[in-house]
Amino acid sequence: MVKFPEASQRLFRNVFVCRRCKTKQRASPQKALKRLLTCKKCGCRAFRAMRKGKKVAK
């Protein structure tokens, strides 16, 4: 969990993950939604937004 909002934006803003090979790529959300973004590794066009991380119960 990131405590600083600046760090959270740097790590998670506009970062998408390939659904097939789990490669991270930074792009605009419009490109990812319109499937204009292609994976550098496998060529797939299916991306999801990067998750913020796991929340651990205390």
C-alpha positions as a printed Julia matrix, in Angstrom:
58×3 Matrix{Float64}:
   0.0     0.0     0.0
   1.41    3.36   -1.03
   1.12    6.18    1.5
   1.87    9.15   -0.74
  -0.63   10.19   -3.43
   2.22   11.22   -5.75
   3.73    7.75   -5.55
   0.34    6.14   -6.13
  -0.17    8.18   -9.3
   3.31    7.36  -10.55
   2.88    3.61   -9.99
  -0.75    3.04  -11.02
  -1.96    5.9   -13.23
  -2.41    4.94  -16.9
  -0.79    1.52  -16.38
  -2.49   -1.46  -18.0
  -1.75   -5.18  -17.78
  -2.05   -7.66  -20.64
  -4.61  -10.33  -19.86
  -2.64  -13.04  -21.65
   1.01  -12.57  -20.6
   0.67  -10.11  -17.65
   3.02   -7.5   -19.15
   2.63   -3.93  -17.88
   2.32   -1.07  -20.34
   1.63    2.63  -19.86
  -0.95    4.23  -22.18
  -4.02    6.44  -22.15
  -7.28    4.84  -20.96
  -9.0     5.71  -24.26
  -6.5     3.61  -26.22
  -6.95    0.65  -23.89
 -10.76    0.82  -24.06
 -10.86    1.13  -27.86
  -8.38   -1.78  -28.16
  -5.86    0.33  -30.08
  -3.14   -0.76  -27.66
  -1.17   -3.9   -28.53
   1.05   -5.89  -26.19
   4.78   -5.61  -26.86
   5.37   -9.22  -25.9
   2.49  -11.31  -27.29
   0.52   -8.96  -29.59
  -2.74   -9.32  -27.65
  -5.17   -6.39  -27.49
  -6.96   -7.31  -24.24
  -5.82   -5.15  -21.31
  -7.05   -4.45  -17.81
  -6.22   -1.65  -15.39
  -3.49   -2.4   -12.88
  -4.73   -3.3    -9.4
  -3.7    -1.05   -6.52
  -2.45   -3.91   -4.36
  -3.7    -6.32   -1.77
  -5.24   -5.03    1.46
  -4.12   -7.1     4.41
  -6.49   -7.48    7.37
  -4.98   -6.65   10.73
